[in-house]
Amino acid sequence: MAEAIAFDIAAELIIQLSSPALSQVGLWWNLKHDLHDLKRSWAS
């Protein structure tokens, strides 16, 4: 029983900590893609 509670707490902690990190990666990825598109449009 205690192991299940500890596992649930650990899983929730991982989810809470990883969400902001994944959001930041997504923002940087979109920025990189947008800059690439901007360079292509300027070159055309």
C-alpha positions in Angstrom: 0.0 0.0 0.0 2.7 2.5 0.9 4.6 1.6 -2.3 1.6 2.4 -4.4 1.2 5.8 -2.7 4.9 6.6 -3.1 4.7 5.6 -6.7 1.7 7.8 -7.3 3.5 10.8 -5.7 6.6 10.2 -7.7 4.7 9.9 -10.9 2.8 13.2 -10.2 6.0 14.9 -9.3 7.6 13.8 -12.6 4.6 15.0 -14.6 4.6 18.4 -12.8 8.3 19.0 -13.3 8.4 17.8 -16.9 5.5 19.8 -18.2 7.3 23.2 -18.0 10.4 21.7 -19.5 8.5 20.2 -22.4 6.7 23.5 -23.0 10.1 25.3 -23.2 11.4 22.8 -25.7 8.3 23.2 -27.8 8.7 27.0 -27.8 12.3 26.8 -28.8 11.5 24.3 -31.5 8.8 26.6 -33.0 11.1 29.5 -32.8 13.8 27.6 -34.7 11.3 26.6 -37.3 9.9 30.1 -37.7 13.4 31.6 -38.1 14.2 29.0 -40.8 11.0 30.0 -42.6 11.8 33.6 -42.3 15.3 33.1 -43.8 13.8 31.1 -46.7 11.3 33.9 -47.4 14.0 36.6 -47.3 16.1 34.5 -49.7 13.3 34.2 -52.2 
